Structures are given as structure tokens and as C-alpha cells.
Amino acid sequence: MLYIYALSSINRNYIYVGMTQDLEARIKRHNDGREKTTRAYRPFELIFSESLDVERAEARKREKYWKSGIGKEKLRQIRDNK
């Protein structure tokens, strides 16, 4: 099982999209500052996740969608309507 997830920085206007097999552990890594790309934007809250029972290549396509302009706009709407 793979998860596509989106994290929103609590203090800054930043959304990160990623893919993982262990969602809870991955979010903890981001919030603990163990990921270089997101360290400066901590802390994070989970704003979106979806589980996929597909091959990694298919999940990657879905991740790319959420990282695209259209996908990021939808994530901003999700974040702003919370």
C-alpha cells in the first residue's frame, strides 16, 4: 500500500506533496526536521492523503498530479477551507 500525502506548513505558505509506505513515520520525519527539503518549513499538518493499492509507477503518476499546478491549487483550497 502506498500513500500520497500533502503537508502544509503551519507558519509559512508552503505545501509539500510526497509518497510513502508508512504515512505516520513519514510525517514524523518531516516534523522532526529529518528531511532537508522541508526542514525550514516546520511544523506541518497533514491536509490530504490517499491510499493506493497499485504499482509504484502508477502511484508516482498520481503524486505528479498533486504536485502540478492544478493539483496544488486544489490542495490550497483544501487547506484554506479547513
Secondary structure, 3 states (H helix, E strand, C coil): CEEEEEEEECCCCCEEEEEECCHHHHHHHHHCCCCCCCHHHCCEEEEEEEEECCCHHHHHHHHHHHHCHHHHHHHHHHHHCC
